[in-house]
């Protein structure tokens, strides 16, 4: 699977002639490229060009004689920064890649303004959801995943059944708005994937992690994602009580509805999904992890069967829940759950 869109840093002295001969000309010969001024003013102290290709892809390049705020561990001096969802000119093949937070702030800010404008030009409806647009920008504008990740929100309601794209995207917007996961944007946004093949199951599982982070934060916990443990695995979250400092590990799984899997009924679906986690990384960890089974992909009729019987799964402690785009979450617990999510979840009696 390809990676979210990132910068290439090209040390050395650049000028308009070098940009024209080593970037514009190869792009034009291979793809048909139109070079011009960027849509927004260049970062202070930089010159910049925008390249629009005949196939709809585009790229940005800016350069300066003095990189005053280089990435950590890298010297300053003259440099160019490239970013795009198109082929990379050979002149830049051996350059190092960096995320949005690693390059100088003026370069990152200018680039994200350009990318957001291009995104909203293609998908005007996303402009109503600024945090979703910004947070998932690295995949919305990636080379291979732009169409699949945009379509996940546009055509598949972010994996929520019986919901409009506006309702589902609004839910994710509200979940992201507090900024709990902002410091982890590159890692978390990348979980949506950057593949040309649409994988609704995987992308829905990624949304389950955002839902879990919102529930944990709404319940008063400090949330840290991607916790490496001694078994060599990574667990989804550490939830820390800010008052006591006590921390609990949390793993999230999102079973698919019966119509999308071989399970004959929703109870079997959640048990099979939980067993996959239990017999894998949770078994290797040896206990002490709270499992959240997110049934938000289940239509109301299938959730009703789980709601009525509240079945045990092959792990304790566990919380089985279902979130709806209006923010209502209901669920039940099994075992001695060390975290209190009562502020965010309506418990089934």
JOPE-V847784 format. One record per residue. N is the residue number from 1. RES is the residue in one small letter. PHI is phi as a letter, one per 40 degrees, with the letter a starting at -180 (none if undefined). PSI is psi in radians with two decimals (NA if undefined). D_FIRST is the distance of its C-alpha to the first C-alpha in whole Angstrom. Layout:
n: {N:N}
res: {RES:RES}
phi: {PHI:PHI}
psi: {PSI:PSI}
d_first: {D_FIRST:D_FIRST}
This chain:
n: {1:2:3:4:5:6:7:8:9:10:11:12:13:14:15:16:17:18:19:20:21:22:23:24:25:26:27:28:29:30:31:32:33:34:35:36:37:38:39:40:41:42:43:44:45:46:47:48:49:50:51:52:53:54:55:56:57:58:59:60:61:62:63:64:65:66:67:68:69:70:71:72:73:74:75:76:77:78:79:80:81:82:83:84:85:86:87:88:89:90:91:92:93:94:95:96:97:98:99:100:101:102:103:104:105:106:107:108:109:110:111:112:113:114:115:116:117:118:119:120:121:122:123:124:125:126:127:128:129:130:131:132:133:134:135:136:137:138:139:140:141:142:143:144:145:146:147:148:149:150:151:152:153:154:155:156:157:158:159:160:161:162:163:164:165:166:167:168:169:170:171:172:173:174:175:176:177:178:179:180:181:182:183:184:185:186:187:188:189:190:191:192:193:194:195:196:197:198:199:200:201:202:203:204:205:206:207:208:209:210:211:212:213:214:215:216:217:218:219:220:221:222:223:224:225:226:227:228:229:230:231:232:233:234:235:236:237:238:239:240:241:242:243:244:245:246:247:248:249:250:251:252:253:254:255:256:257:258:259:260:261:262:263:264:265:266:267:268:269:270:271:272:273:274:275:276:277:278:279:280:281:282:283:284:285:286:287:288:289:290:291:292:293:294:295:296:297:298:299:300:301:302:303:304:305:306:307:308:309:310:311:312:313:314:315:316:317:318:319:320:321:322:323:324:325:326:327:328:329:330:331:332:333:334:335:336:337:338:339:340:341:342:343:344:345:346:347:348:349}
res: {x:x:x:x:x:x:x:x:x:x:x:x:x:x:x:x:x:x:x:x:x:x:x:x:x:x:x:x:x:x:x:x:x:x:x:x:x:x:x:x:x:x:x:x:x:x:x:x:x:x:x:x:x:x:x:x:x:x:x:x:x:x:x:x:x:x:x:x:x:x:x:x:x:x:x:x:x:x:x:x:x:x:x:x:x:x:x:x:x:x:x:x:x:x:x:x:x:x:x:x:x:x:x:x:x:x:x:x:x:x:x:x:x:x:x:x:x:x:x:x:x:x:x:x:x:x:x:x:x:x:x:x:x:x:x:x:x:x:x:x:x:x:x:x:x:x:x:x:x:x:x:x:x:x:x:x:x:x:x:x:x:x:x:x:x:x:x:x:x:x:x:x:x:x:x:x:x:x:x:x:x:x:x:x:x:x:x:x:x:x:x:x:x:x:x:x:x:x:x:x:x:x:x:x:x:x:x:x:x:x:x:x:x:x:x:x:x:x:x:x:x:x:x:x:x:x:x:x:x:x:x:x:x:x:x:x:x:x:x:x:x:x:x:x:x:x:x:x:x:x:x:x:x:x:x:x:x:x:x:x:x:x:x:x:x:x:x:x:x:x:x:x:x:x:x:x:x:x:x:x:x:x:x:x:x:x:x:x:x:x:x:x:x:x:x:x:x:x:x:x:x:x:x:x:x:x:x:x:x:x:x:x:x:x:x:x:x:x:x:x:x:x:x:x:x:x:x:x:x:x:x:x:x:x:x:x:x:x:x:x:x:x:x:x:x:x:x:x:x}
phi: {none:c:b:d:c:a:c:b:b:b:c:h:c:b:a:c:c:c:c:c:c:b:b:c:c:c:c:c:c:c:b:g:b:b:c:a:c:c:c:b:d:d:d:d:g:b:c:a:b:b:b:b:c:c:c:g:c:a:a:b:a:b:a:a:c:a:c:c:b:c:d:d:g:b:c:c:g:c:a:b:b:b:a:a:b:b:c:c:d:d:d:b:c:c:c:c:b:a:c:c:c:c:c:d:d:c:c:c:c:c:c:c:c:c:c:c:c:c:c:c:c:c:b:d:c:c:c:c:b:c:c:c:d:c:c:c:d:c:b:d:b:c:c:b:b:d:c:c:c:c:c:d:c:c:b:b:f:f:g:c:c:f:b:c:c:c:c:c:c:c:c:c:d:c:c:c:d:c:g:d:b:d:c:b:d:c:c:c:c:c:c:c:g:b:c:c:c:c:b:c:c:c:c:c:c:c:c:d:c:c:c:c:c:c:c:c:c:c:c:g:c:c:b:b:c:f:c:c:b:c:c:g:c:b:c:c:a:b:b:b:c:c:c:b:g:c:b:b:c:b:b:b:b:b:c:c:c:d:c:b:a:c:c:c:a:c:c:c:c:c:c:c:c:c:c:d:c:c:c:b:c:c:c:c:c:g:h:g:b:c:c:b:b:c:c:c:c:c:c:d:c:c:c:d:c:c:d:c:c:f:c:c:b:c:a:a:c:a:b:b:a:a:b:b:d:c:g:c:b:b:a:a:b:b:g:c:c:c:b:b:b:d:c:b:b:c:c:c:c}
psi: {2.40:3.06:2.77:2.72:2.36:2.92:2.61:2.27:2.11:1.64:2.66:2.92:2.23:2.58:3.10:-0.63:-0.75:-0.70:-0.74:-0.73:-0.58:-0.24:-1.02:-0.83:-0.85:-0.68:-0.73:-0.69:-0.64:-0.65:-0.22:1.71:2.42:2.07:2.46:-3.03:2.59:2.85:-0.54:2.73:2.52:2.68:2.51:2.25:0.05:2.62:2.72:2.67:2.63:2.41:2.08:2.16:2.74:-0.42:0.08:-0.21:2.90:2.93:2.77:2.52:2.31:2.67:2.74:2.78:-0.16:1.78:1.60:-0.27:1.14:2.89:2.72:2.35:0.12:2.40:2.86:-2.54:-3.03:2.49:2.74:2.61:2.22:2.47:2.46:2.85:0.63:-3.06:2.60:2.20:2.56:-0.49:-0.40:0.10:-0.65:0.35:2.73:2.62:2.57:2.60:3.08:-0.56:-0.14:-0.33:2.91:2.45:-0.76:-0.61:-0.79:-0.78:-0.82:-0.78:-0.77:-0.54:-0.74:-0.80:-0.71:-0.71:-0.72:-0.70:-0.83:-0.38:-0.67:-0.66:1.30:-0.55:-0.45:-0.30:-0.42:-0.11:1.32:-0.62:-0.68:-0.79:-0.83:-0.80:-0.76:0.23:-0.71:-0.45:-0.57:-0.48:0.29:2.85:-0.81:-0.40:0.05:-0.86:-0.73:-0.70:-0.65:-0.74:-0.51:-0.72:-0.74:-0.80:-0.30:0.24:0.70:0.50:0.10:2.19:2.67:0.71:2.64:2.87:-0.59:-0.75:-0.81:-0.79:-0.59:-0.64:-0.83:-0.66:-0.82:-0.61:-0.60:-0.45:-0.66:-0.28:0.18:-0.71:0.15:-0.74:-0.22:0.46:-0.82:-0.73:-0.85:-0.73:-0.63:-0.31:-0.35:-0.46:2.77:0.76:2.59:-0.31:2.31:2.18:1.52:-0.60:-0.86:-0.74:-0.64:-0.67:-0.62:-0.73:-0.56:-0.61:-0.67:-0.67:-0.78:-0.76:-0.70:-0.77:-0.78:-0.81:-0.68:-0.39:0.08:0.12:2.60:2.23:2.25:2.12:2.89:1.22:2.01:2.34:2.98:-0.30:-0.11:-0.09:2.92:2.32:2.72:-0.78:2.70:2.18:2.06:2.25:2.00:-0.36:-0.69:-0.34:-0.05:2.51:2.55:2.51:2.44:2.31:2.50:2.42:2.60:1.66:2.62:2.67:2.85:-0.65:-0.33:0.18:3.05:-0.22:2.49:-0.32:2.82:-0.54:-0.78:-0.66:-0.81:-0.59:-0.74:-0.73:-0.76:-0.66:-0.62:-0.76:-0.77:-0.71:0.00:-1.96:-0.54:-0.64:-0.73:-0.59:-0.49:0.43:3.06:0.20:2.30:2.22:2.21:2.07:1.84:1.91:0.46:-0.30:-0.18:2.32:2.88:-0.69:-0.69:-0.68:-0.57:-0.63:-0.68:-0.72:-0.67:-0.73:-0.38:1.08:2.63:2.67:3.12:0.78:2.51:2.49:2.61:2.55:2.14:2.17:2.87:2.18:2.50:2.71:-0.34:0.01:-0.09:2.26:2.29:2.71:-3.04:2.87:2.62:2.35:-3.11:1.64:2.16:-0.08:2.53:1.89:0.36:-0.58:-0.38:-0.33:2.34:2.00:2.36:2.29:NA}
d_first: {0:4:7:10:12:15:18:19:22:24:28:31:33:32:34:34:35:32:30:31:31:28:26:28:29:26:24:27:27:24:23:26:26:29:29:31:32:30:30:31:34:32:32:35:36:33:33:30:29:27:25:25:23:25:21:21:19:21:21:23:25:28:30:33:35:35:32:34:31:28:26:27:28:28:31:32:34:33:29:27:24:21:18:17:15:16:16:17:21:22:24:21:19:20:20:19:16:18:17:20:22:22:24:27:28:30:27:24:27:27:24:23:26:25:22:23:26:24:22:25:26:24:24:27:27:25:28:29:27:27:25:22:22:22:20:17:17:14:12:15:15:11:11:9:9:13:14:13:13:17:18:17:20:22:22:21:23:20:21:24:27:30:29:29:26:28:29:26:25:28:27:24:26:29:27:25:28:30:27:27:23:23:23:20:18:15:14:15:14:10:11:11:7:6:6:9:10:12:12:15:16:13:13:17:17:15:18:21:20:21:24:25:25:27:29:30:31:33:35:35:33:31:27:25:21:19:22:22:25:27:25:22:20:19:21:20:24:27:30:33:36:37:41:41:38:37:33:31:28:26:23:22:21:21:23:22:26:27:27:23:23:26:28:32:32:31:32:31:27:28:29:27:24:26:27:23:23:26:26:23:22:25:28:26:27:31:32:32:29:30:27:27:26:25:27:26:24:27:30:33:35:33:33:37:37:35:37:40:40:37:36:35:32:32:31:34:34:32:32:31:30:30:29:30:29:33:32:34:33:35:34:36:36:37:38:39:36:36:35:37:35:38:38:35:35:38:39:40:43}
